[in-house]
Amino acid sequence: MKKQMMLIVTLLVSLVHFAISQPPRGPFVISPKVNADKTVTFSYLAPNATTVLLGGGQFGAVDVPMTKNTEGVWSVTFGPIKPDIYPYSFKVDGVTVMDPANVAFFPNERFKGSLVEIPSDVPAIYALKNVPHGTVSYEYYPSVEGSTGTLVVYTPPGYTKDKSKKYPVYYLISGTTDTEETFWKVGKTNLILDNMISEGIAKPMIVVMPYGNPMAKIAEQTGKDKPADVMSRDGEDALRRMKMFEIDLITHIIPFTEKNYRTIANRDNRAIGGFSRGGGQTLRTAFNNVDKFAYVCSYASYISPAEMDKSFTNITANPAKTNKDFKLLFSGIGKEDFLYKGTLEWENYLKEKKINFKSYVTDGGHTWMNVKKYMNETLPILFK
């Protein structure tokens, strides 16, 4: 009994000491809060800050001042905002930070902004609906120069039920400074496909989402600094890095996928696509490996006519063969995209060379809002 009393006293003393040693807890912050009128209330706890600004340039909020209440919570209501998914951040006394009250963030090699989704009155193509859902998995694979690469893999609804069924594969490559998670967490590829497959709009397919910067993985795993960003999209350094990714995809990623997943392993059942840098990797990989892919989707990217003439005469010399080889050559671009002019020049070049392609021009710029539009155009026509 005496020992039990001693134990209880010791426990109570420990709890008191633990409570005293903990930092004081601030008020519970809910952020972001999407209101019925499509405005959004953003909040950030910073009782000692002098200024807090909201940054959300893609929905028009550029350094918007926030107001502090008596509890030290800074808030602002902004909008209404057009329904979509947007990155945002806070600038606290000049330092840009994520929203600590929000678990949704933009996967990126640099700053990882928080994400806010403004739902539309009619469910968007990427909305979470009551339909059968596929599975998203993380994979590690042996990559270039002895490194270990990372993949995000989507398998369609029903994949685990019928173990005899095989599927086509879409290799979908991230953009500049994006990661293998971006097409999933921001592009919502899995939800778009779940919805399309349930409606019979798209064929069930596997989607393999690799990290498009193997040099960064090598540096990370060998204790070196991440390589600086390339200065020119078609300069020598950029092309060298794109070649490294091409080698990784052809000699490592595709064999790994076909060994570990039930794929239909031929060119007619392989598609390749990508955004920005990933689009450039897509085009060069596809043009160098015509025997591997029948569907090619360029999202906001291009190859200059000069590079086409220098490196890809195999594509332009025999347009009839190229048009037979590629069941789809897609080019999507936004009118406000900084790559719009170059993309149009490339498309005009393809026209002159009598190369068939499908062009899709939309409003907006170099954003993931547009990437979802490009996927909405291409996913229904893959493997058809």
Beta strands, then each sheet from edge to edge (+ up, - down):
strand 1: 33-34
strand 2: 40-45
strand 3: 52-56
strand 4: 61-65
strand 5: 67-68
strand 6: 73-78
strand 7: 84-92
strand 8: 95-97
strand 9: 114-118
strand 10: 135-142
strand 11: 148-155
strand 12: 169-173
strand 13: 206-210
strand 14: 270-275
strand 15: 295-299
strand 16: 328-334
strand 17: 358-362
sheet 1: 1+ 2- 6+ 5-
sheet 2: 4+ 3- 7+ 8-
sheet 3: 4+ 3- 7+ 9-
sheet 4: 10+ 11- 13+ 12+ 14+ 15+ 16+ 17+
end
